[in-house]
Amino acid sequence: MEPELKQTTINWRVYSLVQMGVLNRIGRGKFETGEGKNYIPEITSKLKSIYSKIQKEFPYLEICIWNTSALNEFMPHQSGSFYILVEVEKEATQSVFYFLKEANYSVFIDPTNDILDKYLPDNKDSIIITSLVTEAPTQTINGVNTTSIEKMLVDIFCDDVIFSAQQGAEMRTIFMAAISKYTVNESRMLRYADRRRKKEILKKYINSISD
């Protein structure tokens, strides 16, 4: 032990260990040993095409797009019902909805459970338009702004309508699989959950599945 070490020296040593892959940052002031593995969702040509069309029509709009089929990676019981999520700023949801509707896409905006049950199970190309929460933790992959693992987990936890197939025991399985397979930044996840007013109950949930 070296009790006389300055904080700046400690910070530099931690930084060096992170760069070397000995430590992996999982939150503010939190680390785990070993090199992390970042989650990168698949960007299909269809996702890229839809994203490009929206971006061209609304060049200043913040967009996040991903396919809920990505969740099958973490589920032992594969869901046969999935759809493309297009999240945009709240004020633009109607405009994007009508734009995609005119482009002949099967598109829904903030659907209810009833709408999902009636119209979406048999159509895997359906698009759901929802509001993008400000400061949501997204990432850009191949020029497309898409979900991060932290955002995906919080969204499942907060929305039991769109993610009805991922609730209960399935959600627990998804969380545990995602955390064991990829680097999940807990601080980033809780900040986003706070934006969705679910920080405290998510924190309790994470603690409960960690026990």
N, C-alpha and C positions, 0 to 999 in steps of 0.2 A: 504494500500500500504506500501511497505517496500523499500524505495529508496536507502538504504545503502546496499542492498544485493549484495554480490560478484557474479561475473559471474559463478564461480565454483559452488556456492550454487544453482543458478538458473538452471544450467545444471543438477545438481543432482536431483532437484525437478522435472524437466521435465522428466528425465530418470525414476524416480519412478512412475510418473503418466502414462507413457507409459507401464511400467511393470504391473501396476494395471489395465490397460485397460481403464483408464479415458481419455487418449489421444492416438491418433493413428498417427504415423509418415507417411506422404504422400509425403515427399520430404525433401531436405536439408533445415533445419530450418522451415519446414512447418508441421503443425499438425492439426488434426480435433478431435473433441470430440467423444468419444465412441470407442469401441474395433473394430478393423478392421476385415475384412473377406478376406482371401487370396483365389485367384482363383486357383483351381486344376483341370486341364483337365482330362477327362477319359482316362485311359491307357487300351485299349482293349488287348485281347490276341494276336490279329493280329499285332497290333503296337509293342507289346513286342517281338513277334517272328521275325519281320523284323529287329527291332533294334538289337536283339541278333545276328542275322546272319551277319549283317554288322559289328558289333563290333568284332565278332569272326574272320572275314576275314581281317578286318582293325583295329587291336587292339589299335593303337595310334591315330586314327582319331576322331576328334571332330564331333559329330552328334547331330542333333536336329530333332525330329520326332513328328508330330501331324496330326490329321485329321481335315479337314476344316468343317466337320459336327459339330464340337464344336461351330461354330458360330451361329448355329440355336438357341442356348439358348438365344441369344440377338436379334433375328430377328422375327418380327411378321409374315412376309411372309417367310415361311420355304423353304429353297433352296433344290431342289431335286438333284442338281448336286454338289457332293463333292468328295474329293480325299485325299490321304495320302501325306503329304509333308515330304520329307526327305532332310534336309539341311546339307551339308557337306562343308569342306574347298574347296575353288575354284579349287585347283589343283587336287582334288580327284573326282570331279563330274563325269568325263568320266569313271573312273575306277569303281565307285559304280554303275553307269548306266549299264555297261556291265555285272557286277557281278549279279545284280538283273534280267537283261534280260536273262542271262543263267540259272537263277533259275526259269524261266518261269513266272515272274511277268509282268503285263502290266505296262510298265514304260516309262516315257517321261522325257526329259531333257530340261529345260528352254523353254517350249512350247509357241508358238505364239497364238494369239486369234483364228486364223484359225484352228490350231491343236486342241485347246480346244473345239471349236464348233463342229468339225467333229468327234472326237474320244472319248472324255471324258464324255459327258452327260449321256450315257447309261451304263457306267462302273464305279460303285462306288468303285471298288477295285483298281483303277489306282493309280500309284505312280508317283509323280512329283519330280524330282531331281533339286535342286537349290543350289546356293552358300550360305554358312552361313557367314553372316557379322561378322567380328571379334568383340569380346566383346559384342555379342548379349546377352540380358538378358534372359537366359534360367533357368530352374529349373529341379531338378531330382525328379521324382515321381515313386515309386516302381521300382527303379533301371534303369529307362529310362529317358534320358535327353530330355525334351520337352519344349514347349513354356511357357512363362509367359504372363500374361494379358497385360503387357506393350509392349512386343514384338509383340503380336498378333495385337494390335491396330495400332502400327506403320507400320507393314507389310501391313495391309489393306489400310492404308493411302498412302503408297508409291508404291504399286503394283496394278495397275488397270487392269492387264492382268489376273493373277491368281485369283485375287479377284474382277473380273468384276461384279459378282452378289452382291457385298457388297459396291457398290459405291453410290454416291448421297444421297438421303434421307435415304437409308438403312444404310449407314455408320454413318450418324448422329444418327440414332436410336441405332446402336450398341454401339457407344461411350457413349451415355447417359445412356444406360442400364448397360453397364459394370462399369462405374464410380459410378452409384448409388448402384449397387449390391455388388461390390468388392472394396477392397483397391487398388487404382491405384497410384503408386509412380510417380508423374509427373516429378521429376528430373531424375529418371531412364529412363523414356520414352523419354524425350528430349535428354538425352545423346545418346541413341540408334538412335534416329532420326537424330542427328548430324552425327553419323557414316554413315547414309544413305543420308546425305546432304539435309535433309528436316526439320531441326530444326526450322527455323524461320517461315516457312509456317505452320508447325504443331502447333506451339505456337499460331499463329493467329487463326487457326482453333479451337483450344481448347477454346480460349477466346470467339470466336463467338458463340459456342454452349453453353457456360456458361452464356451468357447474357440473 
